Amino acid sequence: MRMIGFFLAAAVLLTAIAWLRAPEYDEAYSIFLTAGHARPAWPTGVFTAGAVRFLYTGHASFAQIAHDLRIGDVHPPLYFWGLKIWRSVAGPSWFAARMLSVLFTLIGLWLLARLATAAKIPVFPALFLALLSYGFAYTGITARGFALAQMCNIAGVYLLFLCVRQRRRRVLALICALAGGVAFGAACFTNYLALFTACAAFLWLLLTRPRLLPAALAGFCCFLPACAWFFMAQRHSRLGQFEPFSPLHALVLLAKDSGATIFGGLPLYAGHFGTAVTLALGTLFLICIGYVLHHRHAYASLFTLAAIAPPCGLFALGLIFSNTPIEIRYLAFSTPFLALLLAPALPRPLLALMLIVQTCAIAGLAFAPATMQPQARAAREAAAYNALVLLPHGNDGVGIPGPFIATAPDNMRILLLHPGTRVPDEPTVLAAAAIDNESRALIAETGCPSGLVVICRPR
């Protein structure tokens, strides 16, 4: 009954966050790609939001999704194929798309509970520490492939854990190793960066029961040709997506985003006390790590490797490709394994303190505007003016217009701004929901005053 109660509470929490969070830039890619309009053909003149709703509600074929990903994206297709099927059943809404991630997250938590039970780790502390980690909850409700990749990674670790424990049943051990490799292959066919967790698990298997490694690699290689086929076509896409690599800056960013993965944006809410809150949270985390180092759990090596693999992998990736792909959503792959390290090590008072702090962070995830992108809020504010809305097209016509128009009322009149766009001689407002460089530059050229939504007559 306690387990049922936890999963009901987790489902309610994740569903509420999915409902409350504003639509985001990258989610628009998922919506438009599976609707058959990977790069929407927006009208060149003034149009109403209601006139372009069809761009959100179509149904692409599996082949079209694969083609659009290979020519204009950097992700493999497994999640998007699943989302295509889900939207045909659950409906085309943004919230419905997010609910698929919620489902994957709940399955991942169930697998985490099974893994904790098998490893003789306190189950409920592990589950709550994972669920209330900001990065885990955030990626667990976002209409992107992170929740599916997370679920597959947890499944892979669990299956390799089981195969190592099968000392006398060699055939069953081989089957578990093969299935674990397949799970990791599926994770990588969902998000290439899930490879870090797979590498950590394979390293642990090599050190623990090397004879089972070929079976695990065989399962993993089932997906390798397909991953390579997509990756080779996509390797030159979005070359400027991340800033140039600097070792010191990357380490600072790793520390900052790793903390945010656990504690979210708590320092953002503290105003002038933000630095003090950051130091307090850092101290709390270091104390927790101290207890982990003191507590020698039998399977700490597996969970430690899986927890440190994403940050180490991101740093190595930046070093190799001279960019800085360090973000909370990638570091979130560490959170379930960090939870498995913390759960048996923390004394009850410290565990309670961690969960209270994490709960505050999750409240911020659901309600704090500082943790949300501005497109939806700009749309709501612009609607109050009852005037023509000037909206930056952005660098791709997806991430800025997509969430904004999804939130806008049907009768809102919109003109997408490009360099040199001619604006009609009538009252206008500028929705400056700019979170890419092209939009910021375009808004700066208009000479309009600063603000999310401003009355404006561009030059």
C-alpha positions as CSV (number, residue, x, y, z in Angstrom):
1,M,0.0,0.0,0.0
2,R,2.8,2.4,0.8
3,M,4.3,1.8,-2.7
4,I,0.9,2.4,-4.3
5,G,0.6,5.6,-2.3
6,F,4.1,6.8,-3.4
7,F,3.3,6.3,-7.1
8,L,-0.1,8.0,-6.8
9,A,1.6,10.9,-5.2
10,A,4.4,10.9,-7.8
11,A,1.9,10.8,-10.6
12,V,-0.1,13.7,-9.1
13,L,3.1,15.8,-8.6
14,L,4.5,15.2,-12.0
15,T,1.1,15.8,-13.7
16,A,0.6,19.0,-11.8
17,I,4.1,20.3,-12.8
18,A,3.4,19.3,-16.4
19,W,0.2,21.3,-16.3
20,L,1.7,24.4,-14.6
21,R,5.0,24.8,-16.5
22,A,5.0,27.1,-19.4
23,P,5.8,25.6,-22.9
24,E,9.5,25.6,-23.7
25,Y,11.7,26.2,-26.7
26,D,12.9,22.7,-27.3
27,E,9.5,21.1,-26.7
28,A,8.3,23.0,-29.8
29,Y,10.6,20.8,-31.9
30,S,8.9,17.7,-30.5
31,I,5.5,19.1,-31.3
32,F,6.2,20.3,-34.8
33,L,8.3,17.3,-35.8
34,T,5.6,14.8,-34.9
35,A,3.0,17.1,-36.5
36,G,4.8,17.0,-39.8
37,H,6.1,20.6,-39.8
38,A,9.6,20.3,-38.5
39,R,10.3,23.9,-39.6
40,P,6.8,25.5,-39.8
41,A,6.0,27.6,-42.8
42,W,4.6,30.6,-41.0
43,P,2.7,33.3,-43.0
44,T,4.9,36.2,-44.2
45,G,2.3,38.8,-43.3
46,V,-0.1,39.5,-40.4
47,F,-2.0,36.4,-39.3
48,T,-4.0,35.2,-36.3
49,A,-2.9,32.6,-33.9
50,G,-6.0,30.6,-34.6
51,A,-5.2,30.4,-38.4
52,V,-2.0,28.4,-37.7
53,R,-3.3,25.9,-35.1
54,F,-3.1,23.2,-37.8
55,L,0.7,23.4,-37.7
56,Y,0.5,21.8,-34.1
57,T,-2.0,19.1,-34.8
58,G,-0.9,17.1,-37.8
59,H,0.6,13.6,-37.9
60,A,3.9,12.9,-39.5
61,S,4.9,9.4,-40.7
62,F,7.7,7.5,-39.1
63,A,9.7,8.0,-42.3
64,Q,9.1,11.7,-42.4
65,I,10.2,12.0,-38.8
66,A,13.4,10.1,-39.5
67,H,14.1,12.2,-42.6
68,D,13.5,15.5,-40.8
69,L,15.8,14.5,-38.0
70,R,18.6,13.5,-40.3
71,I,18.6,16.7,-42.3
72,G,18.0,19.3,-39.5
73,D,18.4,18.0,-36.0
74,V,20.9,16.4,-33.6
75,H,18.7,13.7,-32.0
76,P,18.0,10.0,-32.8
77,P,14.3,9.1,-33.5
78,L,13.1,6.6,-30.9
79,Y,11.4,9.1,-28.6
80,F,9.8,11.0,-31.5
81,W,8.4,7.8,-33.0
82,G,6.9,7.0,-29.6
83,L,5.5,10.5,-29.3
84,K,3.9,10.2,-32.7
85,I,2.0,7.1,-31.6
86,W,1.1,8.7,-28.2
87,R,-0.2,11.9,-29.8
88,S,-2.4,9.9,-32.2
89,V,-4.0,8.3,-29.1
90,A,-3.8,10.9,-26.4
91,G,-4.4,14.0,-28.6
92,P,-2.2,16.7,-30.1
93,S,-2.0,19.1,-27.1
94,W,1.2,20.2,-25.5
95,F,0.1,18.8,-22.1
96,A,-0.7,15.4,-23.7
97,A,2.8,15.3,-25.1
98,R,4.2,16.0,-21.7
99,M,2.2,13.2,-20.2
100,L,4.2,10.6,-22.2
101,S,7.3,11.8,-20.4
102,V,5.4,11.5,-17.0
103,L,4.6,7.9,-17.9
104,F,8.2,7.1,-18.7
105,T,9.3,8.7,-15.5
106,L,6.9,6.7,-13.4
107,I,8.1,3.5,-15.1
108,G,11.7,4.6,-14.4
109,L,10.9,5.1,-10.7
110,W,9.4,1.6,-10.6
111,L,12.6,0.2,-12.0
112,L,14.6,2.3,-9.5
113,A,12.5,0.8,-6.7
114,R,13.3,-2.7,-8.0
115,L,17.0,-1.9,-8.2
116,A,17.0,-0.5,-4.7
117,T,15.2,-3.6,-3.4
118,A,17.7,-5.9,-5.1
119,A,20.6,-3.9,-3.8
120,K,19.2,-3.8,-0.3
121,I,18.9,0.0,-0.3
122,P,16.1,1.8,1.6
123,V,13.5,2.0,-1.2
124,F,11.4,5.1,-0.2
125,P,14.4,7.4,0.6
126,A,15.9,6.5,-2.7
127,L,12.6,7.1,-4.6
128,F,12.0,10.5,-2.9
129,L,15.5,11.6,-3.3
130,A,15.3,10.9,-7.1
131,L,11.8,12.3,-7.6
132,L,12.5,15.5,-5.7
133,S,15.7,16.2,-7.5
134,Y,15.0,19.2,-9.7
135,G,16.7,17.8,-12.8
136,F,14.9,14.5,-12.5
137,A,11.5,16.1,-12.1
138,Y,12.2,18.7,-14.8
139,T,13.3,16.2,-17.5
140,G,10.5,13.9,-16.3
141,I,7.8,16.2,-17.5
142,T,9.3,17.8,-20.5
143,A,8.1,16.8,-24.0
144,R,11.6,15.6,-25.0
145,G,13.4,12.3,-24.9
146,F,15.1,12.6,-21.6
147,A,12.6,10.7,-19.6
148,L,12.6,7.8,-22.0
149,A,16.4,7.7,-22.0
150,Q,16.5,7.9,-18.2
151,M,14.0,5.0,-18.0
152,C,16.1,2.9,-20.3
153,N,19.3,3.7,-18.4
154,I,17.8,2.7,-15.1
155,A,16.6,-0.5,-16.8
156,G,20.1,-1.2,-18.2
157,V,21.7,-0.7,-14.8
158,Y,19.1,-2.9,-13.1
159,L,19.5,-5.7,-15.7
160,L,23.3,-5.7,-15.5
161,F,23.0,-5.7,-11.7
162,L,20.9,-8.8,-11.9
163,C,23.2,-10.5,-14.3
164,V,26.1,-10.1,-12.0
165,R,24.1,-11.6,-9.1
166,Q,23.3,-14.8,-11.1
167,R,26.3,-16.8,-10.0
168,R,24.9,-20.2,-10.7
169,R,22.5,-19.6,-13.5
170,R,24.8,-18.8,-16.4
171,V,22.1,-18.8,-19.1
172,L,19.9,-16.3,-17.0
173,A,23.0,-14.2,-16.4
174,L,23.7,-14.0,-20.2
175,I,20.0,-13.2,-20.9
176,C,20.1,-10.3,-18.4
177,A,23.4,-9.0,-19.7
178,L,22.0,-9.1,-23.3
179,A,18.8,-7.4,-22.2
180,G,20.8,-4.7,-20.3
181,G,22.8,-4.0,-23.4
182,V,19.6,-3.6,-25.4
183,A,18.2,-1.2,-22.8
184,F,21.3,0.9,-23.0
185,G,21.2,0.8,-26.8
186,A,17.6,2.0,-26.7
187,A,18.7,4.8,-24.4
188,C,21.3,6.0,-26.8
189,F,18.8,5.7,-29.7
190,T,16.7,8.2,-27.7
191,N,19.5,10.5,-26.6
192,Y,23.2,10.1,-27.7
193,L,24.4,11.4,-24.3
194,A,22.8,8.5,-22.5
195,L,26.0,6.7,-23.7
196,F,27.8,8.0,-20.6
197,T,25.7,5.9,-18.2
198,A,26.1,2.9,-20.5
199,C,29.9,3.2,-20.5
200,A,29.9,3.4,-16.7
201,A,27.8,0.3,-16.4
202,F,29.9,-1.6,-18.9
203,L,33.1,-0.6,-17.1
204,W,31.6,-1.9,-13.8
205,L,30.7,-5.2,-15.6
206,L,34.2,-5.5,-17.0
207,L,35.6,-5.1,-13.5
208,T,33.1,-7.4,-11.8
209,R,32.2,-10.2,-14.3
210,P,34.1,-9.6,-17.5
211,R,32.8,-12.8,-19.1
212,L,29.3,-11.3,-19.3
213,L,30.5,-8.1,-21.1
214,P,30.4,-9.5,-24.6
215,A,26.7,-10.4,-24.2
216,A,25.9,-6.9,-22.9
217,L,27.9,-5.3,-25.8
218,A,26.1,-7.6,-28.2
219,G,22.7,-6.2,-27.0
220,F,24.0,-2.7,-27.2
221,C,25.3,-3.1,-30.7
222,C,21.8,-4.0,-31.9
223,F,21.2,-0.2,-32.0
224,L,24.7,0.9,-32.9
225,P,24.2,0.9,-36.8
226,A,21.0,2.9,-36.5
227,C,22.6,5.4,-34.1
228,A,25.6,5.7,-36.5
229,W,23.3,6.2,-39.5
230,F,21.6,9.2,-37.8
231,F,24.6,10.6,-36.1
232,M,26.8,10.7,-39.3
233,A,24.0,12.7,-41.1
234,Q,23.6,15.1,-38.2
235,R,27.2,15.7,-37.0
236,H,27.4,19.1,-38.7
237,S,24.0,20.3,-37.5
238,R,23.8,23.2,-35.0
239,L,27.6,23.7,-34.8
240,G,27.1,26.9,-32.9
241,Q,24.6,25.5,-30.4
242,F,27.1,25.7,-27.5
243,E,29.7,28.2,-26.5
244,P,33.4,27.5,-27.0
245,F,35.1,25.3,-24.5
246,S,37.2,26.7,-21.6
247,P,38.3,24.2,-18.9
248,L,37.9,26.5,-16.0
249,H,34.5,27.8,-17.2
250,A,33.4,24.3,-17.9
251,L,34.3,23.2,-14.3
252,V,32.4,26.2,-12.9
253,L,29.4,25.5,-15.0
254,L,29.5,21.8,-14.0
255,A,29.5,22.8,-10.4
256,K,26.7,25.3,-10.8
257,D,24.4,23.0,-13.0
258,S,25.2,19.9,-10.9
259,G,23.9,21.8,-7.8
260,A,20.9,23.0,-9.8
261,T,20.2,19.4,-10.8
262,I,19.6,18.6,-7.1
263,F,18.4,21.9,-5.6
264,G,17.0,23.8,-8.6
265,G,16.8,27.5,-8.6
266,L,16.7,28.1,-4.9
267,P,19.4,30.8,-4.9
268,L,17.4,32.7,-7.6
269,Y,14.5,33.2,-5.1
270,A,16.7,34.5,-2.3
271,G,17.5,37.9,-3.9
272,H,20.4,39.6,-2.1
273,F,20.9,36.4,-0.1
274,G,21.5,34.3,-3.2
275,T,25.2,33.8,-2.5
276,A,24.6,32.8,1.1
277,V,21.9,30.3,0.0
278,T,24.3,28.9,-2.6
279,L,27.0,28.4,0.0
280,A,24.6,26.8,2.4
281,L,23.3,24.3,-0.3
282,G,26.9,23.5,-1.3
283,T,27.8,22.8,2.3
284,L,24.7,20.6,2.7
285,F,25.7,18.6,-0.4
286,L,29.3,18.2,0.7
287,I,28.2,16.9,4.1
288,C,25.9,14.4,2.3
289,I,28.8,13.3,0.1
290,G,30.9,12.9,3.2
291,Y,28.4,10.4,4.6
292,V,28.4,8.6,1.3
293,L,32.2,8.2,1.4
294,H,32.0,7.0,5.0
295,H,29.3,4.5,4.2
296,R,30.7,1.6,2.3
297,H,27.7,0.0,0.5
298,A,28.3,-3.2,-1.3
299,Y,27.4,-1.8,-4.7
300,A,28.6,1.7,-4.3
301,S,31.1,1.3,-7.1
302,L,28.3,0.7,-9.7
303,F,26.2,3.7,-8.5
304,T,29.2,6.0,-8.1
305,L,30.4,5.3,-11.7
306,A,26.8,5.8,-13.0
307,A,26.5,9.1,-11.0
308,I,29.8,10.6,-12.1
309,A,29.7,9.4,-15.7
310,P,27.4,12.3,-17.1
311,P,29.5,15.2,-15.7
312,C,32.8,13.5,-16.6
313,G,31.4,12.7,-20.1
314,L,30.2,16.2,-20.7
315,F,33.6,17.6,-19.7
316,A,35.4,15.1,-22.0
317,L,33.0,15.9,-24.8
318,G,33.7,19.6,-24.5
319,L,37.4,19.0,-24.5
320,I,37.2,16.8,-27.7
321,F,34.8,19.0,-29.7
322,S,35.8,22.4,-28.3
323,N,32.3,23.4,-27.0
324,T,30.5,23.4,-23.7
325,P,27.5,21.0,-23.8
326,I,26.9,21.3,-20.0
327,E,23.2,21.7,-19.1
328,I,20.9,20.5,-16.3
329,R,18.9,18.2,-18.6
330,Y,22.1,16.2,-19.4
331,L,23.4,16.1,-15.8
332,A,19.9,14.8,-14.7
333,F,21.0,11.3,-15.9
334,S,23.1,11.2,-12.7
335,T,20.2,11.8,-10.3
336,P,18.7,8.3,-9.8
337,F,22.1,6.8,-9.1
338,L,23.1,9.6,-6.7
339,A,19.8,8.9,-4.9
340,L,20.9,5.2,-4.5
341,L,24.2,6.4,-3.0
342,L,22.6,8.9,-0.6
343,A,19.6,6.7,0.6
344,P,21.6,4.2,2.7
345,A,24.2,6.7,3.9
346,L,22.3,9.6,5.2
347,P,21.1,9.7,8.9
348,R,17.4,10.4,9.3
349,P,17.7,14.1,10.3
350,L,20.0,14.9,7.3
351,L,17.8,12.9,5.0
352,A,14.7,14.8,6.2
353,L,16.6,18.1,5.7
354,M,17.6,17.1,2.1
355,L,14.0,16.2,1.2
356,I,12.6,19.5,2.7
357,V,15.1,21.5,0.7
358,Q,14.4,19.5,-2.5
359,T,10.6,20.0,-2.0
360,C,11.2,23.7,-1.9
361,A,13.1,23.4,-5.2
362,I,10.3,21.4,-6.8
363,A,7.8,24.1,-5.7
364,G,9.9,26.6,-7.6
365,L,9.9,24.3,-10.6
366,A,6.1,24.3,-10.7
367,F,5.4,28.0,-9.8
368,A,8.5,30.2,-10.1
369,P,8.7,32.4,-13.3
370,A,12.5,32.5,-12.8
371,T,12.7,28.8,-13.8
372,M,10.4,29.2,-16.8
373,Q,11.0,30.5,-20.3
374,P,9.2,33.7,-21.2
375,Q,7.3,32.9,-24.4
376,A,4.0,31.9,-22.7
377,R,4.1,34.8,-20.2
378,A,4.8,37.2,-23.1
379,A,1.7,35.8,-25.0
380,R,-0.6,36.4,-22.0
381,E,0.7,39.9,-21.4
382,A,0.5,40.8,-25.1
383,A,-3.1,39.6,-25.3
384,A,-4.1,42.4,-22.9
385,Y,-3.1,45.1,-25.4
386,N,-5.5,44.1,-28.2
387,A,-3.0,45.3,-30.8
388,L,-0.8,43.8,-33.5
389,V,1.9,41.7,-31.8
390,L,5.4,41.8,-33.3
391,L,7.1,38.5,-32.5
392,P,10.8,37.7,-33.3
393,H,11.0,34.8,-35.7
394,G,14.2,33.5,-34.0
395,N,16.9,31.5,-35.5
396,D,14.7,28.6,-36.6
397,G,11.1,29.7,-36.5
398,V,10.3,27.0,-33.9
399,G,11.5,27.8,-30.4
400,I,10.2,31.4,-30.1
401,P,7.0,31.4,-32.1
402,G,6.0,27.8,-31.2
403,P,5.4,28.2,-27.4
404,F,4.2,31.8,-27.8
405,I,1.5,31.1,-30.4
406,A,0.4,27.9,-28.5
407,T,-0.4,30.1,-25.5
408,A,-1.9,33.0,-27.5
409,P,-5.7,33.4,-28.0
410,D,-7.0,32.5,-31.4
411,N,-7.9,36.1,-32.3
412,M,-4.4,37.6,-31.5
413,R,-2.9,39.2,-34.6
414,I,0.8,38.4,-35.1
415,L,3.6,39.5,-37.4
416,L,6.8,37.6,-37.2
417,L,9.8,39.9,-37.3
418,H,12.7,39.2,-39.7
419,P,15.5,41.7,-40.6
420,G,13.8,44.3,-42.8
421,T,10.2,43.4,-42.0
422,R,7.8,46.2,-42.9
423,V,5.4,46.9,-40.0
424,P,1.9,48.2,-40.8
425,D,1.0,51.8,-39.6
426,E,-1.1,50.8,-36.7
427,P,-0.8,50.4,-32.9
428,T,1.7,47.6,-32.1
429,V,3.3,45.9,-29.2
430,L,6.6,44.0,-29.2
431,A,6.7,40.6,-27.5
432,A,10.3,40.4,-26.7
433,A,10.4,36.7,-25.7
434,A,13.9,36.3,-27.1
435,I,16.1,33.5,-25.9
436,D,18.3,33.0,-28.9
437,N,21.0,35.4,-30.3
438,E,19.2,36.2,-33.5
439,S,16.1,37.4,-31.7
440,R,18.1,39.5,-29.3
441,A,19.9,41.2,-32.1
442,L,16.7,41.8,-34.0
443,I,15.0,43.4,-31.0
444,A,18.0,45.6,-30.3
445,E,17.8,46.9,-33.9
446,T,14.1,48.0,-33.4
447,G,15.2,50.6,-30.8
448,C,12.2,49.6,-28.6
449,P,12.4,50.1,-24.9
450,S,13.4,47.0,-22.8
451,G,10.7,44.7,-21.3
452,L,9.0,41.5,-22.0
453,V,6.0,43.1,-23.8
454,V,6.3,46.8,-24.7
455,I,4.3,49.3,-26.7
456,C,6.6,49.9,-29.7
457,R,6.9,51.4,-33.2
458,P,10.1,49.9,-34.6
459,R,12.5,52.0,-36.7
